[in-house]
Structures are given as C-alpha cells and as structure tokens.
Amino acid sequence: MGAYETFLRPLVFTLEPERAQALAEWGLRRRRLWRFLTWHYDRTDPRLRVQAAGLDFPSPVGLAAGYDKQCSVLDSLLALGFGYVVGGTVLKDPRPGNPKPRVLRLTRERALVNALGFPSVGMEAAAASLERLRGRLSAPGKPALVSVAGLTQEDFLECHARLEPLVDGVELNISSPNTRGLRVFQEPETLARLLAAVNAQRRKPLFVKLPPSHDPPSHDLFLSLLRVCKAQAVSGLTVANTRPVEAPALAMGRGGLSGPPLLADTLRMVTEARAEVGQGMAINACGGIATAEDALRALRAGADTVQLLTALVYQGPSVARRINRGLARMLDETGRASLGEMAGRGWGRGDRNDREADLV
C-alpha cells in the first residue's frame, strides 16, 4: 500500500464521506501543487495511447462522472495521471439531491453505496467553472468530458447545448438508480427520441451511460438500449452505472453500489455490448476497475477505455499513475508494442485461453 492508504486514508475515513469529499476538493484547488507534480511526474507511456470516438486519449484510464460534480477541479484531476476526466453529472437547474445520509462506505469490500440523487450546481454554474478552466488546464492534450442529465427531454437538450462548446464531448446519464423521473429515458422509444434530438444539435462526440444488467429483466433492458444507441449512431457507451442495492443505513433505504463487487458484471456487459454494437462504437468500461489487471481485462473484453471513481477514494491520488505504470509493465513483460496489440486486435475477439495466459 502507498502512503495515502497507510497514513492518510485512516484519517480521511474518520470523516463522513461527503465531508471527506469536500476536503479532497479543497486540496485539488491547490493548483500549483498539482501543476508541479504534473511537470515532474506525468510522463504517460506513449504506448498507452488510445483513439476512440474521434478523441485521442494519452491513457485509457479515465475518471468517471460523479467525483467533480461542479466541474471546478477537472484540471487538477487531469494532473493526477488520468487520460481523461468526466465532470458532472450536471443538470439544467440547481438541485440539492436526496436527503442525508446518502453515501455509505463498505470498507471490507473497498466499495461505496450512494443515493446522492444528482446534487448539482446547475448548468450555468458548471459552465462558469468550465469557462474559467479553458486555456489553463494543467494537463493539456487530455480530453475533458461532461456528464449531463435531465428529467425532461428539453432539460437534456438545453444542458447539452450549453455545455458542449466548453468540453471535448458529452456523456448522457440516463441511468442513475437514485433519481426519480430519470427512468423514463430507459424506455427504448423515449431514449430513441432523445438521442435523435441530441444528434440533430451536437457537434462533438456523444456518449450514453447505460444502466447495469444484473438480473433477467435488466439484461433484456440493457440489450434493448444497446440496440437503440447503435441505431442512433452515438459515438460511444459507458458500461455501466452503479447497481441498485438495499441500504437501510441511508436515508433513502437503497442506493447504487460501486467498486470491486461490480467487476465481473462489468466485464460481461462490455463483452455483450461489443458483440451487439460491433467495432464502430467506443465503449468505456465503468464499474470495479481498480488495478492494471482489471483495466487490461476490460480492454480485452472489448472496451476502448476504462473509468474509475471508487478506486480513487480508496487508493488516493496515485491510482491512475499506478494503473498506467502497471499497463506499461505488462507491455514490457509481453513484448507488445502497443496497448491495442496487448489487448488483442479486434478488441477481445482472440482465444480466451491466450488472453488469460498473458495476465499471469
């Protein structure tokens, strides 16, 4: 374990989760520190470069939406070694979210359960933050995306139109398990209308964050939504959001599970998504990614990039660089010239036994 896990995390975890998050954001606003660290340590191996959805990622390791909801410290987060970051989720109007307590740590599993319910500063405040960051990101050349949502199609469209010019791409979050009113966009016909409307106005890559497949009904829904996204020719998919679970300790009584317990389902869903949409659409694997080995398994399952958030909470600010170094080390050990070559040309269509052997 690193210094964060040994010394800092025990202190941070004495705080209630949202207070700990506020402390982390205060630290991320010390921008001179992160610029210094980037200048000295951010040397991502060029073999980790990934091109997907018309974007160039210096590393496939991204930060998932939900960490920087205000889009106020994306520059510092990029300085931690992430190949890209996703700010938000942002809604059109300010929203307090669900009542507290609404975040629970499952430390033994290194997991979280959240029932935040989209607390948001609103699109105008998020736009102001993004405008302040333009031209002075501490890690240039790394895409910054924003996640948006709404309770109506008009809210989605307005938020997308306001924020798209300020970022490199937009992710539509139709899949939060904690927000009443959002599930209407998980109906295939409703989603198709939304995507058609967004496609008519978009100029940059568009991603859709899907709900997870964890039982027969949700599996059928997952496949239906994949087909809608393929038919509407979105740029990419984020597979997937948190898994709904019961959580009596939270005010809502339930929430979304994140962290290592999701990894097996994530790998299965990525494999299914790649089989359904083919090779022309980007896939971001999201759920349970915590190590370089996890990332490689997701890439071999068919993902182009991976996204994490819970691993940042448990492993601290070095997690992205640690995964990058692990992937580079595996390239050295396997004698592969690029990440794409190590992941298997065709993204996971090779023989399973060969792929698993490379992980040993």
Residue, then its C-alpha position, 0 to 999 in steps of 0.5 A: m500500500g502507498a502512503y495515502e492508504t497507510f497514513l492518510r486514508p485512516l484519517v480521511f475515513t474518520l470523516e463522513p464521506e461527503r465531508a471527506q469529499a469536500l476536503a479532497e476538493w479543497g486540496l485539488r484547488r491547490r493548483r500549483l501543487w498539482r501543476f508541479l507534480t504534473w511537470h515532474y511526474d506525468r510522463t504517460d507511456p506513449r504506448l498507452r495511447v488510445q483513439a476512440a470516438g474521434l478523441d485521442f486519449p494519452s491513457p485509457v484510464g479515465l475518471a468517471a462522472g460523479y467525483d467533480k460534480q461542479c466541474s471546478v477541479l477537472d484540471s487538477l484531476l487531469a494532473l493526477g495521471f488520468g487520460y481523461v476526466v468526466g465532470g458532472t453529472v450536471l443538470k439544467d437547474p440547481r438541485p440539492g439531491n436526496p436527503k442525508p445520509r446518502v453515501l455509505r462506505l463498505t470498507r471490507e469490500r473497498a466499495l461505496v453505496n450512494a443515493l446522492g440523487f444528482p446534487s448539482v450546481g446547475m448548468e450555468a454554474a458548471a459552465a462558469s467553472l468550465e469557462r474559467l478552466r479553458g486555456r489553463l488546464s494543467a494537463p493539456g492534450k487530455p480530453a475533458l468530458v461532461s456528464v449531463a442529465g435531465l428529467t425532461q427531454e428539453d432539460f437534456l437538450e438545453c444542458h447539452a447545448r450549453l455545455e458542449p462548446l466548453v468540453d471535448g464531448v458529452e456523456l448522457n446519464i440516463s441511468s442513475p438508480n437514485t433519481r426519480g423521473l430519470r427512468v423514463f429515458q430507459e424506455p427504448e422509444t423515449l431514449a430513441r427520441l432523445l438521442a435523435a434530438v441530441n444528434a440533430q444539435r451536437r457537434k462533438p462526440l456523444f456518449v450514453k451511460l447505460p444502466p447495469s444488467h444484473d438480473p433477467p429483466s435488466h439484461d433484456l433492458f440493457l440489450s434493448l438500449l444497446r440496440v437503440c444507441k447503435a441505431q442512433a449512431v452515438s459515438g460511444l457507451t459507458v458500461a455501466n452505472t452503479r447497481p441498485v442495492e438495499a441500504p437501510a443505513l441511508a436515508m433513502g433505504r437503497g442506493g447504487l453500489s460501486g467498486p470491486p463487487l461490480l467487476a465481473d458484471t462489468l466485464r460481461m456487459v462490455t463483452e455483450a455490448r461489443a458483440e451487439v454494437g460491433q467495432g464502430m462504437a467506443i465503449n468505456a468500461c465503468g464499474g470495479i476497475a481498480t488495478a492494471e489487471d482489471a483495466l487490461r481485462a476490460l480492454r480485452a473484453g472489448a472496451d476502448t477505455v476504462q473509468l474509475l471513481t471508487a478506486l480513487v477514494y480508496q487508493g488516493p491520488s496515485v491510482a491512475r499513475r499506478i494503473n498506467r505504470g502497471l499497463a506499461r509493465m505488462l507491455d514490457e513483460t509481453g513484448r507488445a508494442s502497443l496497448g491495442e496489440m496487448a489487448g488483442r486486435g479486434w478488441g477481445r475477439g482472440d482465444r480466451n485461453d491466450r488472453e488469460a495466459d498473458l495476465v499471469 
